[in-house]
Amino acid sequence: MAEAASPENPQADKQRVEKVRVDKWLWQARFFKTRGLAAELAGSGRLRINSEHVAKPAQPVRPGDVLTFPQGDRIRVIRIEALGTRRGPAPEARALYTDLDEAAAGPESGQKQ
């Protein structure tokens, strides 16, 4: 029997909340204008989670997962830092991920050495 979330058992609640559908996360993080577009990408086979191809929009993601997908004329490589609770403003969405392409770019990304 699954453990019920309660004040005495916060771990059960934490385990339930620490994953979200990839299409929903991509939409909340503002990579796509609509959740339908995010679901279309996830169902197309052009999205990878931790180097594994995804074939369905309901694939769960967690903090620490690395997503690789095409967006426009570039390939995005993103590490999930947090799961959102809503589709908020851009600064809030930006806090949900780290763009690994920017980290790999080094000094050109505006970081001073």
Phi and psi restraints in degrees (value plus and minus 20) as a CYANA .aco file:
   2 ALA   PHI     -91.3   -51.3
   2 ALA   PSI     126.9   166.9
   3 GLU   PHI     -97.1   -57.1
   3 GLU   PSI     116.2   156.2
   4 ALA   PHI    -105.9   -65.9
   4 ALA   PSI     125.0   165.0
   5 ALA   PHI     -93.6   -53.6
   5 ALA   PSI     115.4   155.4
   6 SER   PHI    -176.7  -136.7
   6 SER   PSI     147.7   187.7
   7 PRO   PHI     -80.2   -40.2
   7 PRO   PSI     -48.8    -8.8
   8 GLU   PHI     -97.7   -57.7
   8 GLU   PSI     -40.6    -0.6
   9 ASN   PHI    -150.0  -110.0
   9 ASN   PSI      51.7    91.7
  10 PRO   PHI     -87.7   -47.7
  10 PRO   PSI     -40.6    -0.6
  11 GLN   PHI     -83.3   -43.3
  11 GLN   PSI     -58.8   -18.8
  12 ALA   PHI     -81.6   -41.6
  12 ALA   PSI     -62.6   -22.6
  13 ASP   PHI     -87.2   -47.2
  13 ASP   PSI     -61.3   -21.3
  14 LYS   PHI     -82.9   -42.9
  14 LYS   PSI     -60.6   -20.6
  15 GLN   PHI     -84.8   -44.8
  15 GLN   PSI     -55.6   -15.6
  16 ARG   PHI     -92.4   -52.4
  16 ARG   PSI     -52.3   -12.3
  17 VAL   PHI    -109.5   -69.5
  17 VAL   PSI     -37.6     2.4
  18 GLU   PHI    -100.3   -60.3
  18 GLU   PSI      -1.0    39.0
  19 LYS   PHI    -166.5  -126.5
  19 LYS   PSI     132.8   172.8
  20 VAL   PHI    -168.4  -128.4
  20 VAL   PSI     136.3   176.3
  21 ARG   PHI     -81.5   -41.5
  21 ARG   PSI     121.2   161.2
  22 VAL   PHI     -83.5   -43.5
  22 VAL   PSI     -57.9   -17.9
  23 ASP   PHI     -85.1   -45.1
  23 ASP   PSI     -59.2   -19.2
  24 LYS   PHI     -86.8   -46.8
  24 LYS   PSI     -61.7   -21.7
  25 TRP   PHI     -84.8   -44.8
  25 TRP   PSI     -63.8   -23.8
  26 LEU   PHI     -80.3   -40.3
  26 LEU   PSI     -57.6   -17.6
  27 TRP   PHI     -90.0   -50.0
  27 TRP   PSI     -65.4   -25.4
  28 GLN   PHI     -83.3   -43.3
  28 GLN   PSI     -54.8   -14.8
  29 ALA   PHI    -101.5   -61.5
  29 ALA   PSI     -17.2    22.8
  30 ARG   PHI      46.3    86.3
  30 ARG   PSI      12.5    52.5
  31 PHE   PHI    -102.0   -62.0
  31 PHE   PSI     -43.8    -3.8
  32 PHE   PHI    -153.1  -113.1
  32 PHE   PSI     125.4   165.4
  33 LYS   PHI     -89.4   -49.4
  33 LYS   PSI     -53.3   -13.3
  34 THR   PHI    -149.6  -109.6
  34 THR   PSI     136.1   176.1
  35 ARG   PHI     -88.0   -48.0
  35 ARG   PSI     -49.6    -9.6
  36 GLY   PHI     -81.3   -41.3
  36 GLY   PSI     -61.0   -21.0
  37 LEU   PHI     -85.9   -45.9
  37 LEU   PSI     -58.5   -18.5
  38 ALA   PHI     -85.7   -45.7
  38 ALA   PSI     -60.7   -20.7
  39 ALA   PHI     -85.6   -45.6
  39 ALA   PSI     -57.3   -17.3
  40 GLU   PHI     -82.3   -42.3
  40 GLU   PSI     -63.6   -23.6
  41 LEU   PHI     -83.1   -43.1
  41 LEU   PSI     -66.0   -26.0
  42 ALA   PHI     -83.7   -43.7
  42 ALA   PSI     -54.1   -14.1
  43 GLY   PHI    -102.1   -62.1
  43 GLY   PSI     -30.5     9.5
  44 SER   PHI    -103.0   -63.0
  44 SER   PSI     -34.7     5.3
  45 GLY   PHI      65.3   105.3
  45 GLY   PSI     -14.3    25.7
  46 ARG   PHI    -115.9   -75.9
  46 ARG   PSI     -15.8    24.2
  47 LEU   PHI    -127.7   -87.7
  47 LEU   PSI     117.8   157.8
  48 ARG   PHI    -141.9  -101.9
  48 ARG   PSI     120.2   160.2
  49 ILE   PHI    -137.7   -97.7
  49 ILE   PSI      97.4   137.4
  50 ASN   PHI      32.1    72.1
  50 ASN   PSI      26.3    66.3
  51 SER   PHI      50.3    90.3
  51 SER   PSI     -14.4    25.6
  52 GLU   PHI    -124.0   -84.0
  52 GLU   PSI     111.4   151.4
  53 HIS   PHI     -83.7   -43.7
  53 HIS   PSI     123.1   163.1
  54 VAL   PHI    -127.9   -87.9
  54 VAL   PSI     116.3   156.3
  55 ALA   PHI    -136.0   -96.0
  55 ALA   PSI     -21.5    18.5
  56 LYS   PHI    -163.9  -123.9
  56 LYS   PSI     124.1   164.1
  57 PRO   PHI     -86.5   -46.5
  57 PRO   PSI     -40.6    -0.6
  58 ALA   PHI    -103.3   -63.3
  58 ALA   PSI     -16.2    23.8
  59 GLN   PHI     -78.6   -38.6
  59 GLN   PSI     106.1   146.1
  60 PRO   PHI     -96.9   -56.9
  60 PRO   PSI     126.4   166.4
  61 VAL   PHI    -145.6  -105.6
  61 VAL   PSI     135.9   175.9
  62 ARG   PHI    -155.5  -115.5
  62 ARG   PSI     142.4   182.4
  63 PRO   PHI     -77.8   -37.8
  63 PRO   PSI     117.0   157.0
  64 GLY   PHI      80.8   120.8
  64 GLY   PSI     -39.1     0.9
  65 ASP   PHI     -88.6   -48.6
  65 ASP   PSI     126.6   166.6
  66 VAL   PHI    -130.5   -90.5
  66 VAL   PSI     104.7   144.7
  67 LEU   PHI    -125.1   -85.1
  67 LEU   PSI     117.3   157.3
  68 THR   PHI    -147.5  -107.5
  68 THR   PSI     104.8   144.8
  69 PHE   PHI    -179.3  -139.3
  69 PHE   PSI     134.0   174.0
  70 PRO   PHI    -100.9   -60.9
  70 PRO   PSI     121.8   161.8
  71 GLN   PHI    -164.0  -124.0
  71 GLN   PSI      92.3   132.3
  72 GLY   PHI      45.8    85.8
  72 GLY   PSI    -147.0  -107.0
  73 ASP   PHI    -121.4   -81.4
  73 ASP   PSI      -5.1    34.9
  74 ARG   PHI    -150.6  -110.6
  74 ARG   PSI     141.6   181.6
  75 ILE   PHI    -120.7   -80.7
  75 ILE   PSI     102.8   142.8
  76 ARG   PHI    -112.2   -72.2
  76 ARG   PSI     117.4   157.4
  77 VAL   PHI    -145.9  -105.9
  77 VAL   PSI      92.5   132.5
  78 ILE   PHI    -146.8  -106.8
  78 ILE   PSI     115.5   155.5
  79 ARG   PHI    -125.4   -85.4
  79 ARG   PSI     107.5   147.5
  80 ILE   PHI     -94.3   -54.3
  80 ILE   PSI     104.5   144.5
  81 GLU   PHI    -119.9   -79.9
  81 GLU   PSI     -51.2   -11.2
  82 ALA   PHI    -174.6  -134.6
  82 ALA   PSI     139.3   179.3
  83 LEU   PHI    -120.0   -80.0
  83 LEU   PSI     112.8   152.8
  84 GLY   PHI    -101.2   -61.2
  84 GLY   PSI     140.9   180.9
  85 THR   PHI    -126.9   -86.9
  85 THR   PSI     -33.5     6.5
  86 ARG   PHI    -178.9  -138.9
  86 ARG   PSI     150.1   190.1
  87 ARG   PHI    -111.1   -71.1
  87 ARG   PSI      72.6   112.6
  88 GLY   PHI    -113.9   -73.9
  88 GLY   PSI    -186.8  -146.8
  89 PRO   PHI     -86.5   -46.5
  89 PRO   PSI     144.1   184.1
  90 ALA   PHI     -75.0   -35.0
  90 ALA   PSI     -63.9   -23.9
  91 PRO   PHI     -81.7   -41.7
  91 PRO   PSI     -55.9   -15.9
  92 GLU   PHI     -88.3   -48.3
  92 GLU   PSI     -60.7   -20.7
  93 ALA   PHI     -85.8   -45.8
  93 ALA   PSI     -57.7   -17.7
  94 ARG   PHI     -83.5   -43.5
  94 ARG   PSI     -47.3    -7.3
  95 ALA   PHI     -94.1   -54.1
  95 ALA   PSI     -29.4    10.6
  96 LEU   PHI    -101.1   -61.1
  96 LEU   PSI     -33.7     6.3
  97 TYR   PHI    -169.0  -129.0
  97 TYR   PSI     145.0   185.0
  98 THR   PHI    -139.1   -99.1
  98 THR   PSI     108.6   148.6
  99 ASP   PHI    -102.3   -62.3
  99 ASP   PSI      89.2   129.2
 100 LEU   PHI     -92.4   -52.4
 100 LEU   PSI     -40.6    -0.6
 101 ASP   PHI     -86.2   -46.2
 101 ASP   PSI     -59.8   -19.8
 102 GLU   PHI     -85.4   -45.4
 102 GLU   PSI     -60.3   -20.3
 103 ALA   PHI     -86.3   -46.3
 103 ALA   PSI     -56.2   -16.2
 104 ALA   PHI     -95.9   -55.9
 104 ALA   PSI     -41.3    -1.3
 105 ALA   PHI     -90.0   -50.0
 105 ALA   PSI     -44.6    -4.6
 106 GLY   PHI      52.6    92.6
 106 GLY   PSI    -152.7  -112.7
 107 PRO   PHI     -81.5   -41.5
 107 PRO   PSI     -48.2    -8.2
 108 GLU   PHI     -87.2   -47.2
 108 GLU   PSI     -39.6     0.4
 109 SER   PHI    -100.8   -60.8
 109 SER   PSI     -13.6    26.4
 110 GLY   PHI      76.3   116.3
 110 GLY   PSI     -16.1    23.9
 111 GLN   PHI    -105.3   -65.3
 111 GLN   PSI     115.1   155.1
 112 LYS   PHI    -110.4   -70.4
 112 LYS   PSI     125.6   165.6
